[in-house]
Amino acid sequence: MARKDFILNLGKLLIATAWADGQLTNHEINALKELLFLLPDISGQEWMELELYMASPVGEEERQQLLGRVLDGIGTSSDKALVLDTLQKVVGEDGFNDPEGSVV
C-alpha cells in the first residue's frame, strides 16, 4: 500500500472511530481536525474527502474495512507508532472527551 493511501486510510479510521457512538459533536469535530492536521502529507483534495466522512455516520462494516486497510498498511515501526498514538488520542486517553464527559 502506498504511504499516501495509508495516511488517508488512517485519517478515515480516526473519523470512523469517533463515529462509533453514532454521533459526532462539534467538540469531537474540532479534536479530529487537530489530530488530522498532524498527519503528514494530507492534500487539499484529501481534506475534502476526510470532511465527507465527518458529514455522516460511518457504519461498523466500513469501520472494520478501514481498520483492516490500516493494519495491512503498517510497514514500519514508525507507522505502528503513528497509528497507536493517533487512535489513543481519539478514544480519549489524551483528554479528548466531549463536554458531557463521555469518551470521543
C-alpha positions as CSV (number, residue, x, y, z in Angstrom):
1,M,0.0,0.0,0.0
2,A,1.3,3.4,-0.9
3,R,2.2,5.7,2.0
4,K,-0.3,8.3,0.9
5,D,-3.1,5.7,0.9
6,F,-2.0,4.6,4.4
7,I,-2.2,8.1,5.8
8,L,-5.6,8.7,4.2
9,N,-7.0,5.4,5.5
10,L,-5.7,6.3,8.9
11,G,-7.5,9.6,8.8
12,K,-10.7,7.9,7.8
13,L,-10.3,5.4,10.6
14,L,-9.9,8.2,13.1
15,I,-13.1,9.7,11.9
16,A,-14.9,6.4,11.9
17,T,-13.7,5.7,15.4
18,A,-15.2,9.0,16.6
19,W,-18.5,8.0,14.9
20,A,-18.6,4.7,16.9
21,D,-21.3,6.1,19.3
22,G,-23.4,7.3,16.3
23,Q,-22.8,11.0,16.8
24,L,-20.1,13.5,16.2
25,T,-20.2,16.6,18.3
26,N,-18.6,20.0,17.5
27,H,-16.1,19.3,20.2
28,E,-15.2,15.9,18.6
29,I,-15.0,17.5,15.1
30,N,-12.6,20.1,16.4
31,A,-10.5,17.5,18.1
32,L,-10.4,15.4,15.0
33,K,-9.3,18.3,12.8
34,E,-6.5,19.0,15.3
35,L,-5.4,15.3,15.0
36,L,-5.8,15.1,11.3
37,F,-3.8,18.3,10.8
38,L,-0.9,16.4,12.4
39,L,-1.0,13.6,9.9
40,P,1.8,14.1,7.3
41,D,1.1,14.9,3.6
42,I,-2.6,15.5,3.5
43,S,-3.6,17.4,0.3
44,G,-6.5,19.7,-0.1
45,Q,-8.4,17.1,-2.1
46,E,-7.8,14.5,0.7
47,W,-9.0,17.0,3.3
48,M,-12.3,17.3,1.4
49,E,-12.6,13.5,1.3
50,L,-12.0,13.4,5.1
51,E,-14.5,16.1,5.7
52,L,-17.1,14.0,3.9
53,Y,-16.5,11.2,6.4
54,M,-17.3,13.8,9.1
55,A,-20.7,14.6,7.5
56,S,-22.4,11.3,8.1
57,P,-22.0,8.3,10.4
58,V,-19.6,5.5,9.4
59,G,-21.1,2.0,9.8
60,E,-19.4,-0.9,11.6
61,E,-18.7,-2.7,8.4
62,E,-16.8,0.2,6.8
63,R,-15.1,0.9,10.1
64,Q,-13.8,-2.7,10.1
65,Q,-12.7,-2.4,6.5
66,L,-10.8,0.8,7.3
67,L,-9.1,-0.9,10.3
68,G,-8.1,-3.8,8.1
69,R,-6.6,-1.4,5.5
70,V,-4.7,0.5,8.1
71,L,-3.4,-2.7,9.8
72,D,-2.3,-4.1,6.4
73,G,-0.6,-0.8,5.6
74,I,1.7,-0.8,8.7
75,G,5.1,-1.4,7.2
76,T,7.4,0.1,9.8
77,S,7.6,0.7,13.5
78,S,7.1,4.4,12.9
79,D,3.8,3.5,11.1
80,K,2.7,1.5,14.0
81,A,3.6,4.2,16.5
82,L,1.7,6.8,14.4
83,V,-1.4,4.5,14.4
84,L,-1.3,3.8,18.1
85,D,-0.7,7.4,19.1
86,T,-3.5,8.9,17.0
87,L,-6.0,6.2,17.9
88,Q,-5.2,6.6,21.6
89,K,-5.9,10.3,21.3
90,V,-9.3,9.7,19.6
91,V,-10.5,7.2,22.2
92,G,-9.8,9.7,24.9
93,E,-6.6,8.6,26.6
94,D,-5.2,12.1,26.0
95,G,-8.2,14.0,27.1
96,F,-10.4,14.2,24.0
97,N,-13.7,14.0,25.9
98,D,-16.9,15.7,24.9
99,P,-18.4,18.3,27.3
100,E,-20.8,15.7,28.8
101,G,-17.7,13.7,29.8
102,S,-18.1,10.7,27.5
103,V,-15.1,9.5,25.6
104,V,-14.8,10.5,21.9
